[in-house]
């Protein structure tokens, strides 16, 4: 079965949401930042200064609102924080599985100008983990359930125009049986870990309430060398008491800002919201989005007009491309094979947890693309919009994922929560050309309840197809389940998490295992969604023996050996439509106690603080990045014994090695590796230098290694 899909090929089937959140929450701002091209839309960041307590002050009396929601509450002893913020930045990464999972409160006073009276005031939260209840001026404005999606609330009825307004937010990351994820090998950091914005709009505007999305959806109807046909759907909200007329102006501009298509559509909106569909947009001789080769983007600017007066405008970047999942040829982009090889990424950072900003996202993106990745799996939840934007502009193909991990709840409330989070994931990220699949789950473990699990997955698959028929669905399955599990036949395509040489078997078992899976269902397009091994940068062994995963000894050399073997097997099988190393970075898992650091999953190719690229990082750089490079492995293995093996990763044809200035010979790089056996080191410090040439460019790498008496280094 070949799975073919153009980008955004059909109507998303948007459900006009009042969100999960009631539509009454106030927020103010004196200094508004005017959005480009729209004098009517004011968007103000509310990141500083908030008062915070990691506690849950009780209600003043039984049945009343919590005391911390009251404007009269004394928060003078609370901590001052700026957003993004989490209360688990330290205890969520130190091991013991005892990090705080409970409630915290945030309070801020924000003035709303008297001149804004008559307009609508919205609060938009980028992410709150995991349940957020919002109060404005002592009035409960609404609640959002789910740690990863953005949400927006119309708080106008609560706002006191012309004076300061108190915003109080109770956030809890306590375990809740109605919310995914119920479990998972990662820390669930609590707090307002993404930004908060106040948006001020006129009563007649493009709605910010459609599941926290931009309210504008670009649909690619057809794509060919001569033309691309598009439709643009906009959710228009009329918050006034009477019907309104207007015009929706859609302008498409290319990367230089030149207009390439335009469409005007009359709109009539009764009180409430409607979806306006503007079709008939044609781009002549379109330039396609070609991944890392040419990530070309257009911009759709949608302006709501009243006569000649603009009332609101929203701009969205998008790309034009087709994609295909072929069980025999792998992934095809715009009709041509485009191998997807990359990594998984968790969003946390040492000392910051999930509370990171654009600088951290950009650094992660640079590290991923420098290694030569063409794809990234953003596991196991919706990640920040800034990172999807980076993938669009930088050409990384994205596997986007719902936060359904390991276990499900059997209640109707749990199923509803899954559907709501899936809708947020899809609608908030609908226009990103980098996204090709919506993943519905990771490593579900039915344990005798397969019918219940399958029923939930079928419902989620149907929901994803209704919201976005243009993309494909997938899930990440445990490798031990193969095709006998009904869960593995529901989605359009599938990925397997396969840890041969780590949790099971030997590295050499990987090839036969994937061949057996492929042989049983050659009609199904299959990816490797996870593979890898732990590694401590201070733990070394020559030659490495296979370690115990729950043990404290995870030598870096074993991680290298496993990745060398596994990637060689993947590269020889072009029918694998994508492969994703677990993981790009070490990340927090407070329940773990293994390797050299408690509270850490150490399978990353880069350390948690992003300061050290492990040797395996350079193995992939040698295979995936054509820029000439050489890298001497084992530089942290010091002291080491003599004689010893010296191994270099390189994409040069051959590499020369010197030891203390003397030639150790030249080796041909077989499979991007050059190895010198039984290299003699002198007592004390030894200088190693490797030199290679590729395409006329000479590159070198050098390091100092001390000679000791043992082949195992701590």
N, C-alpha and C positions, 0 to 999 in steps of 0.2 A: 504494500500500500504506500503510495507516494502522498505526502502531505504538502500541499502547496497553498501559500497564502500571501496576498498582497497586504501591504501595510494599511491598517484601518479600513478594511474593504467594505464595511457595512456599518449601519447605524448602531451606536453603542447600547441602545435600549435603556437610556438613562431613566432612572426613577427620581423624580424631583423630590429631593429630600428636605425635610425639615431637620435632617440629620438625625442622629441618635439623640440629639440634644435639643431641648426645648428652645423655641426662638424668642428668648428674652434675656439677653445678657449685656450689660452696659460696659462700654469702655470709651475713654476719652483721650483726646490729645490736643495740645495747643499747637505744637509744631507738626504740621503734616507735610509729608514728602509727596509732591505731586507726581503721579505716574506719567511717564513719557507719553505725550500725545493725548492725554485726557485730563483736562483741568477740573473735571468733575469728580475724579476718584482720588482720594487721599489715603495713603498707606503709610502708617507710622509704626516703626519698630518699638516694642516695649520691653527692651532687654535689661535696662537698669533703671532704678535700683529697687529691688524687691526685698521685703522682709520674709524670713523663712524660719520655721521650726520643724524639727523632725519629731513631731508629737501630734496628738489629736485632742486639742482642748475640748472638753465636754460642752454640751448645751447648757445654757444658763438655767434652764428648768426643763423637766421632762416634756418631750413632745415639741420643743421649740427648735429653732435653727441652732447649729453649733455657735458657741460664743465667738469663735474666730471669724465668723461671717459678719459680725456686727461692726458697723463703723465705730462704735464706742469702745470696742475691745482694745486693751492696752498691749501693743506688740513691741514696746520700746526695748524689751530685752531679747527680742528675736535677732537672729543673725541677718546681716545684710548680704545679699547675693545678687549676682547678675545672671541673666539667662544666656545660653543654655546652662542647666544645672541638674545635678543628680546628687542624692544623699548616699549613694553607694560607691563613690569614686575610689574609696580605700577598702572598706570592708567587703566589697563585692569581688575583690581580686586577690585576697590574702589566704584563701583556703579555709577549711573548717565547715563549709556549707552552713554558715551561721550569720550571713549578712542580713541586714534589717529589711524585712518585708512587712511594711505596714503603711501608716498614713503620715503625710507631711503637709504643711500648709504654706501657701505663698500669699502675700498681701502687697498691693501697690495702690497708691493714690495718684490718679491721673486726671488732670483738668480737661474738660471739654468746653470749648468756646461757645458762648451764647450765640454767635453767628452761625453755628452749625444746627441750630434748632430747625426742625422741618426736614432734616436729612436722616438717613438711617445709619446707625452705628453698629459695627460688627466687631467681634473678637475672633481672630483666627489663631488657633494653636497648631504649631507644627508637629508636636508630638508630646504626649503626656502618658507616663507609664504608671499604672495601666488603666486606672479609672479616675477620671477627673470630674469633680463637681464644682461648678462655677457660680459664684454669688457676686452680685453687684449692688452696692449700697444696702446690703443686708437682705437682698431678695435672691432667692435661688433662681438662677438663670437657665441652667441646663446641666446635663451630664453626658459625658462621652465614655464609652467602654471600649477599650482596645489600646494597646501600647504604641502602635506604629503608624497609624494613619493620622493625617491632619483633620481638624474639624473646625467648623465656623458657626458662630451663633449671632443672631440678630438680637442685640441687647438694648435697642432703642427705648423700649418702655421703661427700662430701669435707670436710664441716664438722667443725671441732673445737669442740664446745660448751663454753662456759665459758672460752674464751680467744680471743685475736685470731686472725683468719684472713687469710691473704694472698690477695688477688684480683689476678691478673696477666692482662692482656688484650693480646694482640698484634693490632693492626689494620693492614691494608694497603689502600691505594687504588691499588696497582700495576695496570696493565692486565692483564686476564685474558680470554682468548678464550672462556671458558665462561660469562661473566656479561654480561648487558646492564646499562647501555648500552655498546656497543662504540665508539661515537662520539657526537658531539653538540656543539652550539654552546653549551656551558656548561662551567664548571670543575667537576671532580669533587673536591670537598673531602674530605680524609681525616680520620679521627679518630672519637672518641666524641662526635658532634656533637649528640646528644640525651641526655636524662638516663638514669641507671641507678637502678633500685629493687631493694631486697631485699624480698621478700614471704614472710611466714611463715604457713603454713596448717596445719590439722590434716590427718591422712592421708586423711580423708574430706571432700572439698571440691568446690566448683565449679572445674573445671580451668583453670589459666592457660596450659596448654600447647597449646591449639588454635590453632596458627599465630600465637601471640602475641596472640590476641584476648581479649576479656573472657570468652569461654566462654558467653555468653548472646546469643540471637538472637531478636528480635521479628519475627514474621511476620504481616502483614496479610492475612487471608483474604478479607474483603469489606468494603466501605465504602459506606454510604448515609446519607441524612439522619437516619434513625431509629436506626441502630445500626452498630457496627463489630465484626466478629468477628476475634479474634486467636488466635494460638498462640505460645507461647514455648518455644524449645528451649534446653536447658541441658546443657552437657557436664559430667558429674559424674565425678570421679576418685576411685578407691579405691586408695590407695598401700599399703594394709596387706595382710597375707597371707590374710585371710579375707573372705568376702562380708559386705556391710553392707546394712542396711535403713535407710530414712529416709523423709522426706516433703519434697517440693519445693513450697514455698509461693510462688506468684506473685501479687503485688499490683500493680495498676495505679493510679497516682494522677494527678490532673490537676495543672495548673500551680500551684494553691493548696495542693496537698498532700492533697486529699481523695481518699479511696479510691473508685474507680469500677468496679473489677472485682477479683475474687479467685478463685484456683483452687488447690486442693491436690492433688498427685499423688504417690502412693506410689512409692518407688524401691527397687530391689534391684540392687546393683552388685557383681559379682564383682571380684576383683583386676584392676585395669586401669581403663579409662574407658568410659563409655557415654553416648549422647545420650538425654536424657529429653525427651519431647515433651509439653508441657502445652497442650492445646487447650481449647476451650469458654469462652474469655474474651470477654465481650461488653461493649462500652461503649455505653450508651444516649445517643442524641442527641450524637454525637461532634462535636468542634470540629476542623476540618481545619487542616493546615499550609498557609498561603496565601502562602508566599514573603515578600517585603518587606512585604506588606500586613498579614499576621498570622501570624508564624512560631510557631504554637502547638505546645507540646511536652508530652507525657505522660512519665511515668517508670515503668519496669517494675523492681520490686525483687524479686529472686529469692533466696529464703532456703532453704538446706538445713537441715532440722530432724532431730534425733534425739529423738523424743518431743516434749517441750515445750522442748527446748534447741536454740538456733540454733548450727549448726556453721560456717556461712559465709554470706555475702551479697554479691551483686553487683547494682548498680543501673545501668540504662541508660536514657538519654533517647531518645525516638523521636517521630515525627510521623505523622499519618494524612493521606494524600493519594493522589490518582491523577494520572497524567500521560499525555500523548499527544503523539506526533510525527506531525503531519499534513502531507503533502507540499504541500498547497494552503494550509493555514491556519497553519502553523508549530507552535509549542509551545503545548499546552493544559495548564493546571494545574487539577485538579478540574473539568474539563469546560469551562473558559473559556479563551479566548486569553490567554496571558501571555507577552509578548515577552521573550525572553532576549537582553539586550545587556550585554556586560561586557568583561572583560580576561583576559589570561593572567598568571599569577604564578609567578615563580621564588622560591625560599625564601631566597636569600642576601642578605647585607647588607654594605655597605662596612666593611672592617676586622674583620668577624666571620665572613664566609663563611656556612656553614650553621649555625654554632654560635650560634643565636639562641634567645630565650626568649619567654615569654608577652607581655612588654611589646612586643617587636617584632611579634609576630603581631597584637596588638591595634591597634598603630599602622597596620599595613598594611590591616587590615580597615576601620578608620575612613576611611582615604584612599579605599579602593575604594568603600565605601558612600556617602561624601560626594559622590563624583562621580555617583552615581545608578545604579550598576550593579545589575542584577538577577541576574547570573550571573558565575561565575568558572571559568576552566579552570585547574586546578592541574597545570601542566606541569613537567617531563615525567616525573613520578615520584610515588610516594606521599609526601604531605607530613605534617606533624606533626598529631597528633590535636587539639591545641588549635585549629588553624585550621578543621578540619571542625566542631568544636564551635561556633566563632564563626559559621560559616555557618548551622548549624542554628538557633541562637538569633536570628541577625540576618536570616534569610530569603534568603540568597544561594543560588541553584541552582548545583550543582557538577558540573562535568565532571572526573571522577577518572581518572588515567592511569597505565598501566604504563610502566616505564622502558625501552621498546624503541624505539630511535631510529636512523634511517638504515639501519643494517646489521644483519644477523643472522649468527650462527655456524651452521655446518652440522652440528655435532656433536650427539649425543644429550644430552650434558651441557648444552649451551647451551639446548636445548629444555626440558630438565628445570628449569633455572634460571628460564626464563621462566614456566613453569607454577607454580613455587613462589612466585615474586614476585607473580604474579597472584592466587594463593590468599591470600597475606598481605594484599594490597591489599583484596580483597573481604571476607574474614572479619574483619579488624581494623576495617573501616569499614562493616560490614553494617547497623548500626542508624541511620546518619545519614540523616535524611529529606531533607537538602539534595542528596544525590547522586542523580542520575537516570541517568547513563550511566557505564559502565566503558570507558575507551578502551584499546585493545589496542596501539597503536603510534603513532608520529609519523614522517611523511615517509620511509617505507621506500623504498629505492632498489634494486630488484631487479637491474638491470644484467645482463639476460640470464638470470637465475636465478629467474624468476617462479614456476616450479613449486615450488621449495623454499620460497620466501617464502609462497606461498599455502598450502602444506601446513602450515607452522607456524601461520599465522593461523587456519586452519580449526580446528586443534587447540586453540588458545587461545580461540577463540570458543565452541567446544563446552564447554571447561572453565568459562568464565564463566557460560554458561547453566546448567550443572549446579550450580554453587555458588550462583547467584542468578538464578533464572528471572524474578524480578519486575522487574529493571531491564533496560535495553537496552545493547547493545554499540555501539561506534563506533570510528573511528580518524581521525587527521588525515592527509590525503593531500596530496601536492604537487598544486598546481593544474594542472600540465602533464600529469598522467596521465589525466584525465577518466575516463569510464566504460569505456574500452577495457582498462583494467587489471583483471585478475581480483581484485586486492586490494581494489578499491573496491566489490565486490559481496558481500563475506563478512559484514560486520557489519550489524546492524539498521538503523543510520543512519550518516551519514558527515559529516565536516567537511573542507573544503578550505582549505589555506594558500595565499592568493592575494595576491601582492605587486605588483599593477599600480601603476606609477608609482614603483616602487623597484627591484626586481631585474629587472623586465621591463615594457615598454610604458609607457603614460601613465596617470595617474589616471583619465581618462575611459574607459579600456578596461575598467574593473572591471564596470560594468553589463552591457555586451554579453557579457563572459566568463561571468558567472554565469547570464545568460539562456540562453546556449548549453548550459551544463551541465544546467540545469533542463529545457530542451526535449528533450534526449536521453533523460533518465530522469525524467519528471514524476511517476512513481510512487514515487520515492525521496526521503525526507526529508533535506534537505541543510542544513548549517551552514557558516559561514565561521569556521574555527577559528583562523586567524591573518591579520592584515593590518596594515600599518604602515610606518613610515619612521624612520630615525635622525635625531637632532637633538642638536646641542651647544648648551648654553645661552649660550655665548660666541661663537657663530657666527651671523651675521645677514646678510640680503641682501634688497633691495627694488628691483624685484620678484624673487622667488627663481627661479632656474633649476634644472632637475632635476639633482641631484648624482650623482656616481659612488659607488655603495655602498661599494666598497673604498677610496675616497679619503679624504682627511683633512678635506674640507670638507662638513659636514652642517648646513646652515643651519636654524635652528629654524622659519623661515617656510615652508620646503618641507614639513616635517612637518605644519604646520597646513593647508596647501593640500591635501595628500593626504588627510588625515583629513576635511576638509570635504567633499571630493568623494566619498570612499568611503562615509562614513556616510550621506550624502544618498541614495546609490544603494541601500544596505542598507535604509534606512527605507522606501523606496518598494516593497520586495519582502517583504510579510508572510509569504510562503511559506518564507523562510529561517528555520529553527527556532531559530537562535542565532548570535550574532556575537561574536567575542572579539578585542579589540585586542592586537596584539603590540607592546609588552608594557606592563604597568602600571608597572614600575620598570626602570631600567637595571640590568644584572646582569653578573656576571663571566663572561668568555669569554677565557681567557688567551691563546688563539691568535689573537685578532683584533688588527689594527693599523690602525685607521681612525677617522674622526671626530676629536674633540679629545682622546681619552683612549685609550691602548693598553690592551689587555686587557679591553675593555668593549664590550658590546652596548648601543648608545645609543638603541634604539627605545623606551625607556620614556617614559611620560607624566610620570613623576616621576624625579628623579635618584636615583642609587644610594644616597646618604645620606639620602634622603627629605626633604631640606630645600627643594628647589625643585620646584614644580609647573610644568611647562612649559605654554606657552600652549594646546597641544592638550588638556591636562587640562580646561581651562575650556570648550573647545568641547563636550566631552561633558557637562560639568556643566550647561551651558546647555540641552542637548538632553534630558538624562535626569533631572535633579534639579529638581522643581517649585519648590523654594525660590527666591524672587526673587534674581537676581544680575546684576551687570554686571562685565565684566573687560576692561580695555584691553590689547590684545596688544602685543607688541613693546617692552615696558618695559625689556628688557635690550639692545635695539638702540639704543645710545647711545655715542658721538654718531651722528647720522644726518643725511642731507641734507635740504634744504628746496627746494621744497615736497615733502611726503611723504604717503603714505596713512596714515590712522589707522583701525584696525579694532577693533571692540568685539564680544565675545561676550556675549549676554544672552538671557534668556527673557522679558524685558519686551516690551510691544508696540512701544515706541519708546524711543529714548535721546537725551538731549541732551548735547552735548560743548562744553566751554569750553577755550580755550587761553589761558593766562595771564590768566584771569578774563574773557575776552571770548568771546561765543557763537560757535561754529563751526556752529551749526544743529542741527536735530533730524532724526533719521533713523528711519524705520520699520525694525524688525528683521525682515528677510526671511530666513527659515530660520535664526533665532537669531543673525544677524549684522547689524551696522550698520557701514557704511563711509563714511568721509569722504575724498574724493580731493583731492589738491593742497592739503593743509593747510599754511599758511605758518607756519614756526617762526622765532623771533627768534634771533640769535646768542647763544650761551651756554645757560643752563638754561631750559627751558620746563616749565610745569606744565599737565598735561592732567587734566581731570576729566570723568567720564561719570556721568550720572544717569538712572535709569529707575524706573518704577513698575509693580508687578504686584500685582493683588488688593489694592489700597490700601496696599501697602507700598512705600516709596521706598528705593532702594538706590543707593549711589555707589561709584565706584572712582577713584583718582587715582594719578598717577605723575609723576616728573620725567624729562625727556628732554633731553639736550644736543644742540644743533644743530651739526653739523660739515659737512664738504665732500663726503662719500662716501655712496653708498647701500649699501655693503658694510662690515660691521663685524666685527672679529675679537675 
